[in-house]
Amino acid sequence: MADGSVQLSSGRISVELQVRQVQEPLKSSAPEAPLPELCRRALGQPLGFPELSRCVIPGDQVAVVVDPETPMLGEILLAVHEQLQLVPDGGVSLSLVLPPDPEGQSWEWLKESLPLHVQQQMKLVVHDPSDRTQVSYVASSAAGERIYLNRLVSEADLIITIGLIRADKELGFRGTASCLFPSLSDKETSTLVKASLAGGKNAEGQSLRELVDEIGWLLGTQFTVQVIPGPQGPATVLAGLPEEVFPTGCEIVETTWTVSVEEEVPSVITSIPGGPCAWKQFGQALQSASEVVEQGGRIIVVADIDVPEGPAATLLRRSQDPEELLKPLRREPTQDSEEISQLIEASRKARIYLRSELPTELIEELGMFPLTNEEELQRLVTPLEQPLVVPFANYAICSVRD
């Protein structure tokens, strides 16, 4: 280890820090091409399947289902749209199906990221789990659970899933069919399935990941586009048959994002990508950092995040004892309960310092220590010995070796 310069970025914030005996466990290399080019290459040479334009015939109903946390999602949708325009004789009927927007804005940011001609040719549908007319019965799972999903998806001639493959606490690995369920089901089905998985597996011994894959198979999903994130931007894009894309992507993620240390460290310095899903990424980064920071240590985060408006964040700002919120948030989860619970849990283990553009009073109300500029951040970092630096820790698989 040696002293070094560390570059961290999050949305509109970019900082360069001088760090003593820096630990940088991630192999950081620039993407071999911009994401749009990576996406076009993947679509031109899909794994286990023909090119996308050869998977459909004129008049087919195509449902595109996306994970909103996917990096540069608008550019991927544009590349998929371009491929489908190669279908002759009037092309296909294209619907973009999205889960409920936790911000209640009907995914306006995503619409605005698309060119006008794509907006006009792609029907955008926001799923409402409380509207039973939007769902239809797909099949029963191996454990006997009756699975209901968005009607547009279940009746489509071709389903294209778009997302990112990354480590996930509940799924093991997120990606492919995980954008279909439970976010595009109804409330009753989601509640019943979660209850059946309360012990980690259902009556057939399936995990949530195995159930998600079964649902993808029952639907007949045959084409997926998945981003594999890297420390300096998207590492690669994979497209094709989910059964081939998913294991290939998981292997790349494990190679890229595994952070293993001999013992817990006093300090972790990290960042998040920023953007519309920044609070979810913030919670994920704190959870990852908490796996390797010592009790009473420091987690220092560079994060371009907006003022949190969700009910869980509001409760936290008003609370005198944040730990008392954990049980109610698990018992009656809200759209932001996961990331706020992750923040509370991380605060129990370490002091959290945040470099952002949020008001200092707000950061303090959330139980963190504000850093208002790069100079303050550098003063905090300068005396630290051997801090662990993990850019975009929301993607990292952090652990202490036994």
C-alpha positions as CSV (number, residue, x, y, z in Angstrom):
1,M,0.0,0.0,0.0
2,A,1.1,3.6,-0.7
3,D,-0.2,7.1,-0.5
4,G,-2.4,7.9,-3.4
5,S,-4.9,10.0,-5.2
6,V,-8.5,8.8,-5.2
7,Q,-11.2,10.0,-7.6
8,L,-14.9,9.7,-6.4
9,S,-17.9,10.9,-8.3
10,S,-21.7,10.8,-7.8
11,G,-23.9,12.7,-10.2
12,R,-23.0,16.3,-10.1
13,I,-20.3,15.8,-7.4
14,S,-16.7,14.9,-8.2
15,V,-13.9,14.9,-5.7
16,E,-10.2,14.0,-5.8
17,L,-8.8,13.0,-2.4
18,Q,-5.2,12.4,-1.2
19,V,-5.3,9.3,0.9
20,R,-2.6,7.7,3.1
21,Q,-1.8,4.1,2.5
22,V,-5.0,3.7,0.5
23,Q,-6.6,0.2,0.2
24,E,-8.3,-0.1,-3.2
25,P,-9.5,-3.7,-3.5
26,L,-11.4,-3.2,-6.8
27,K,-9.6,-3.7,-10.1
28,S,-10.6,-0.4,-11.8
29,S,-10.4,-0.1,-15.6
30,A,-12.2,2.1,-18.0
31,P,-15.1,0.5,-20.1
32,E,-13.9,-0.7,-23.5
33,A,-16.6,1.3,-25.2
34,P,-19.4,3.8,-24.4
35,L,-22.5,2.0,-23.1
36,P,-24.6,2.6,-26.3
37,E,-21.9,0.9,-28.3
38,L,-21.7,-2.0,-25.8
39,C,-25.4,-2.4,-26.0
40,R,-25.5,-2.5,-29.8
41,R,-22.7,-5.1,-29.8
42,A,-24.6,-7.2,-27.4
43,L,-27.9,-7.0,-29.3
44,G,-26.0,-7.8,-32.5
45,Q,-24.5,-11.0,-31.0
46,P,-26.8,-12.2,-28.3
47,L,-26.1,-15.3,-26.2
48,G,-28.0,-18.4,-27.2
49,F,-30.6,-16.5,-29.3
50,P,-30.9,-14.8,-32.7
51,E,-30.6,-11.1,-33.1
52,L,-33.6,-9.2,-31.5
53,S,-35.0,-8.1,-34.9
54,R,-35.3,-11.8,-35.9
55,C,-37.2,-12.8,-32.8
56,V,-40.4,-11.1,-33.8
57,I,-42.7,-10.8,-36.8
58,P,-44.7,-7.8,-37.9
59,G,-47.7,-7.1,-35.7
60,D,-46.3,-8.9,-32.6
61,Q,-47.0,-7.4,-29.2
62,V,-43.7,-6.7,-27.4
63,A,-43.5,-5.9,-23.7
64,V,-40.3,-4.3,-22.5
65,V,-39.9,-4.7,-18.7
66,V,-37.2,-2.7,-17.0
67,D,-35.4,-2.4,-13.6
68,P,-35.4,1.4,-13.1
69,E,-32.0,1.3,-11.3
70,T,-30.3,0.2,-14.6
71,P,-27.5,2.6,-15.4
72,M,-28.2,4.8,-18.5
73,L,-31.5,3.1,-19.0
74,G,-32.7,5.6,-21.6
75,E,-29.8,4.9,-23.9
76,I,-30.4,1.1,-23.6
77,L,-34.1,1.6,-24.4
78,L,-33.1,3.6,-27.5
79,A,-30.8,0.8,-28.7
80,V,-33.5,-1.8,-28.2
81,H,-36.0,0.4,-30.0
82,E,-33.5,0.8,-33.0
83,Q,-33.3,-3.0,-33.2
84,L,-37.0,-3.5,-33.3
85,Q,-37.4,-0.9,-36.0
86,L,-35.6,-3.3,-38.3
87,V,-38.7,-5.5,-38.4
88,P,-40.4,-4.8,-41.8
89,D,-44.0,-4.2,-42.8
90,G,-45.1,-2.0,-39.9
91,G,-43.0,-3.4,-37.2
92,V,-44.3,-4.4,-33.8
93,S,-46.5,-2.9,-31.1
94,L,-44.2,-1.9,-28.3
95,S,-45.1,-1.3,-24.6
96,L,-42.7,-0.2,-21.9
97,V,-44.0,-1.7,-18.6
98,L,-42.7,-0.1,-15.4
99,P,-43.2,-0.9,-11.7
100,P,-44.9,1.7,-9.4
101,D,-42.8,4.9,-9.1
102,P,-41.9,5.3,-5.4
103,E,-41.7,9.0,-6.0
104,G,-45.2,9.2,-7.4
105,Q,-43.9,10.9,-10.6
106,S,-44.9,8.2,-13.1
107,W,-41.2,7.9,-14.1
108,E,-41.1,11.3,-15.7
109,W,-37.3,11.3,-15.7
110,L,-37.3,8.2,-17.8
111,K,-39.7,9.6,-20.3
112,E,-37.6,12.7,-20.6
113,S,-34.5,10.7,-21.3
114,L,-36.0,9.2,-24.5
115,P,-36.1,11.0,-27.8
116,L,-39.6,12.2,-28.9
117,H,-40.0,9.7,-31.6
118,V,-39.3,6.8,-29.2
119,Q,-41.9,8.3,-26.7
120,Q,-44.4,8.4,-29.5
121,Q,-43.8,4.8,-30.7
122,M,-43.5,3.1,-27.2
123,K,-46.6,2.9,-25.0
124,L,-45.6,3.6,-21.4
125,V,-47.5,1.7,-18.7
126,V,-47.0,2.1,-15.0
127,H,-48.2,-0.9,-13.1
128,D,-50.6,-0.5,-10.3
129,P,-50.6,-3.5,-7.9
130,S,-53.9,-2.4,-6.3
131,D,-55.8,-2.5,-9.7
132,R,-56.8,-6.1,-10.2
133,T,-58.0,-5.3,-13.8
134,Q,-54.3,-4.8,-14.7
135,V,-53.3,-8.4,-13.8
136,S,-54.0,-11.8,-15.1
137,Y,-53.3,-15.4,-13.9
138,V,-50.1,-16.8,-15.3
139,A,-49.7,-20.2,-13.7
140,S,-49.2,-21.9,-10.3
141,S,-45.6,-22.2,-9.1
142,A,-44.1,-25.5,-8.1
143,A,-45.1,-24.7,-4.5
144,G,-48.7,-24.1,-5.5
145,E,-48.7,-20.3,-5.4
146,R,-51.0,-18.8,-7.9
147,I,-49.0,-16.2,-9.8
148,Y,-50.6,-13.1,-11.2
149,L,-48.7,-10.6,-13.3
150,N,-49.4,-7.5,-15.3
151,R,-51.8,-8.4,-18.2
152,L,-49.7,-6.6,-20.9
153,V,-46.7,-8.7,-19.9
154,S,-48.5,-12.0,-19.6
155,E,-50.2,-11.6,-22.9
156,A,-47.2,-10.3,-24.9
157,D,-45.8,-12.3,-27.8
158,L,-42.3,-11.4,-26.7
159,I,-41.0,-10.1,-23.3
160,I,-37.7,-8.2,-23.1
161,T,-36.3,-7.7,-19.7
162,I,-33.8,-4.9,-19.2
163,G,-31.8,-4.5,-16.0
164,L,-28.5,-4.9,-14.2
165,I,-26.9,-7.9,-12.6
166,R,-25.5,-7.2,-9.2
167,A,-25.4,-8.7,-5.7
168,D,-28.6,-8.5,-3.8
169,K,-29.3,-9.4,-0.1
170,E,-32.7,-11.1,-0.8
171,L,-32.0,-12.6,-4.2
172,G,-28.4,-13.4,-4.0
173,F,-28.0,-11.8,-7.4
174,R,-30.4,-9.4,-9.0
175,G,-31.1,-9.5,-12.8
176,T,-33.1,-10.9,-15.7
177,A,-36.5,-12.0,-14.3
178,S,-36.2,-10.2,-11.0
179,C,-37.8,-7.1,-12.6
180,L,-40.9,-9.1,-13.2
181,F,-41.8,-10.3,-9.7
182,P,-43.0,-9.1,-7.3
183,S,-43.1,-5.6,-8.7
184,L,-45.5,-6.4,-11.5
185,S,-47.8,-8.6,-9.5
186,D,-50.8,-7.6,-7.3
187,K,-50.7,-6.9,-3.6
188,E,-52.4,-10.1,-2.5
189,T,-50.0,-12.3,-4.5
190,S,-46.9,-10.4,-3.3
191,T,-48.1,-10.7,0.4
192,L,-48.8,-14.4,0.1
193,V,-45.5,-15.2,-1.6
194,K,-43.5,-13.1,0.9
195,A,-45.2,-15.0,3.8
196,S,-44.4,-18.4,2.1
197,L,-40.7,-17.3,1.9
198,A,-40.5,-16.1,5.5
199,G,-38.0,-18.7,6.4
200,G,-35.9,-18.1,3.3
201,K,-37.6,-20.8,1.2
202,N,-41.1,-21.8,0.3
203,A,-42.9,-25.2,0.6
204,E,-40.9,-26.6,-2.3
205,G,-37.6,-25.4,-0.8
206,Q,-37.3,-22.7,-3.4
207,S,-35.5,-19.4,-2.6
208,L,-36.9,-16.1,-3.9
209,R,-34.3,-16.2,-6.7
210,E,-35.4,-19.7,-7.7
211,L,-39.1,-18.6,-7.7
212,V,-38.3,-15.5,-9.8
213,D,-36.5,-17.7,-12.3
214,E,-39.4,-20.1,-12.4
215,I,-41.9,-17.3,-13.0
216,G,-39.6,-16.1,-15.9
217,W,-39.8,-19.6,-17.3
218,L,-43.6,-19.9,-16.9
219,L,-43.9,-16.6,-18.8
220,G,-41.7,-17.8,-21.6
221,T,-39.3,-14.9,-21.3
222,Q,-36.6,-15.5,-24.0
223,F,-34.7,-12.2,-24.4
224,T,-32.9,-10.1,-21.9
225,V,-30.5,-7.1,-21.9
226,Q,-28.4,-6.8,-18.7
227,V,-25.8,-4.2,-17.7
228,I,-22.8,-5.4,-15.6
229,P,-21.6,-2.3,-13.7
230,G,-18.0,-1.5,-13.2
231,P,-16.0,0.9,-10.9
232,Q,-15.7,3.4,-13.7
233,G,-19.0,2.9,-15.5
234,P,-20.7,-0.1,-17.1
235,A,-18.2,-2.9,-17.5
236,T,-20.1,-4.7,-20.2
237,V,-23.6,-5.4,-21.6
238,L,-25.0,-8.9,-22.1
239,A,-28.0,-9.8,-24.2
240,G,-29.8,-13.0,-25.3
241,L,-31.3,-16.0,-23.6
242,P,-31.7,-15.4,-19.8
243,E,-30.4,-18.8,-19.0
244,E,-27.1,-17.9,-20.6
245,V,-26.9,-14.3,-19.8
246,F,-27.5,-14.6,-16.0
247,P,-24.8,-17.1,-15.0
248,T,-22.3,-15.3,-17.3
249,G,-23.2,-12.0,-15.7
250,C,-23.0,-13.3,-12.1
251,E,-19.5,-14.6,-12.8
252,I,-18.4,-11.2,-14.0
253,V,-20.0,-9.5,-11.0
254,E,-18.2,-11.8,-8.6
255,T,-14.9,-11.2,-10.3
256,T,-15.4,-7.5,-10.4
257,W,-17.0,-6.6,-7.1
258,T,-15.8,-9.0,-4.5
259,V,-14.2,-7.1,-1.6
260,S,-12.7,-9.4,1.0
261,V,-10.6,-8.1,4.0
262,E,-8.6,-9.9,6.7
263,E,-10.3,-8.0,9.5
264,E,-12.8,-5.2,9.9
265,V,-11.4,-1.8,9.0
266,P,-11.6,1.5,10.9
267,S,-12.8,3.6,7.8
268,V,-14.5,3.0,4.5
269,I,-14.7,5.7,1.8
270,T,-17.3,5.2,-0.9
271,S,-19.6,6.8,-3.4
272,I,-22.8,5.9,-5.2
273,P,-23.7,6.5,-8.9
274,G,-26.3,9.1,-8.1
275,G,-29.4,9.9,-10.2
276,P,-33.1,9.1,-9.9
277,C,-32.6,5.9,-7.7
278,A,-29.9,7.5,-5.5
279,W,-31.5,6.8,-2.1
280,K,-31.9,3.1,-2.9
281,Q,-28.2,3.0,-4.0
282,F,-27.2,5.0,-0.9
283,G,-28.8,2.4,1.4
284,Q,-27.2,-0.5,-0.5
285,A,-23.8,1.2,-0.2
286,L,-24.2,1.6,3.5
287,Q,-25.2,-2.0,3.9
288,S,-22.1,-3.2,2.0
289,A,-19.7,-0.9,3.9
290,S,-21.2,-2.0,7.2
291,E,-20.1,-5.6,6.4
292,V,-16.4,-4.6,6.7
293,V,-16.2,-1.5,9.0
294,E,-15.5,-2.0,12.6
295,Q,-17.8,-1.1,15.5
296,G,-17.4,2.6,16.1
297,G,-15.7,3.2,12.8
298,R,-16.4,5.6,10.0
299,I,-18.2,5.3,6.7
300,I,-17.6,8.3,4.4
301,V,-19.9,8.7,1.4
302,V,-19.9,10.9,-1.6
303,A,-23.5,11.0,-2.8
304,D,-25.5,13.3,-5.0
305,I,-29.0,12.7,-3.5
306,D,-32.1,14.7,-3.3
307,V,-34.1,15.6,-0.2
308,P,-35.9,12.3,0.8
309,E,-39.7,12.7,0.7
310,G,-40.8,9.2,1.7
311,P,-42.7,8.4,4.9
312,A,-39.9,6.4,6.4
313,A,-37.4,9.3,5.9
314,T,-40.0,11.7,7.5
315,L,-40.3,9.4,10.5
316,L,-36.5,9.2,10.9
317,R,-36.1,13.0,10.8
318,R,-38.7,13.4,13.6
319,S,-37.5,10.4,15.7
320,Q,-35.6,10.8,19.0
321,D,-34.7,7.1,18.9
322,P,-34.2,5.8,15.3
323,E,-33.7,2.2,16.4
324,E,-37.3,2.1,17.6
325,L,-38.3,2.6,13.9
326,L,-36.8,-0.6,12.7
327,K,-39.6,-3.0,13.8
328,P,-42.5,-0.8,12.5
329,L,-40.7,-0.3,9.1
330,R,-40.3,-4.1,8.7
331,R,-43.8,-4.8,9.9
332,E,-45.5,-2.2,7.6
333,P,-42.9,-1.4,4.9
334,T,-43.3,1.8,2.9
335,Q,-41.7,2.6,-0.5
336,D,-38.5,4.0,1.2
337,S,-38.4,1.7,4.3
338,E,-35.6,-0.5,3.0
339,E,-33.0,2.3,2.4
340,I,-34.0,4.1,5.7
341,S,-33.7,0.8,7.6
342,Q,-30.2,0.3,6.0
343,L,-29.2,3.8,7.1
344,I,-30.4,3.2,10.7
345,E,-28.6,-0.2,10.8
346,A,-25.4,1.3,9.5
347,S,-25.6,4.2,12.0
348,R,-25.7,1.6,14.8
349,K,-22.3,0.4,13.8
350,A,-20.4,3.4,12.5
351,R,-20.4,7.2,12.2
352,I,-21.6,8.1,8.8
353,Y,-20.2,11.2,7.0
354,L,-22.0,12.5,3.9
355,R,-20.6,14.8,1.2
356,S,-23.7,16.0,-0.7
357,E,-25.6,19.1,-1.6
358,L,-28.3,18.4,1.0
359,P,-28.9,21.0,3.8
360,T,-26.7,20.3,6.8
361,E,-29.7,20.4,9.2
362,L,-31.4,17.7,7.1
363,I,-28.3,15.5,7.1
364,E,-28.1,15.8,10.9
365,E,-31.8,15.0,11.3
366,L,-31.1,11.8,9.5
367,G,-28.4,10.9,12.0
368,M,-25.3,11.6,9.8
369,F,-22.5,14.1,9.8
370,P,-22.5,16.7,7.0
371,L,-19.4,17.6,4.8
372,T,-20.3,20.7,2.9
373,N,-17.3,20.8,0.5
374,E,-14.2,19.0,-0.7
375,E,-12.0,20.8,1.8
376,E,-13.9,19.5,4.7
377,L,-13.9,16.0,3.2
378,Q,-10.1,16.1,2.7
379,R,-9.5,17.3,6.3
380,L,-11.5,14.3,7.5
381,V,-9.6,11.9,5.3
382,T,-6.1,13.2,5.7
383,P,-5.3,11.6,9.1
384,L,-6.9,8.3,8.3
385,E,-4.5,5.3,8.2
386,Q,-5.2,2.6,5.5
387,P,-8.9,3.5,4.7
388,L,-10.7,1.1,2.5
389,V,-11.8,2.8,-0.7
390,V,-14.7,1.2,-2.6
391,P,-16.3,3.3,-5.3
392,F,-20.0,2.5,-5.9
393,A,-20.2,0.2,-2.9
394,N,-23.9,-0.3,-3.7
395,Y,-22.6,-2.9,-6.2
396,A,-19.9,-4.5,-4.0
397,I,-19.9,-7.9,-2.3
398,C,-18.1,-7.0,1.0
399,S,-17.0,-9.6,3.6
400,V,-14.4,-10.3,6.3
401,R,-12.5,-13.5,5.6
402,D,-12.9,-16.2,8.2
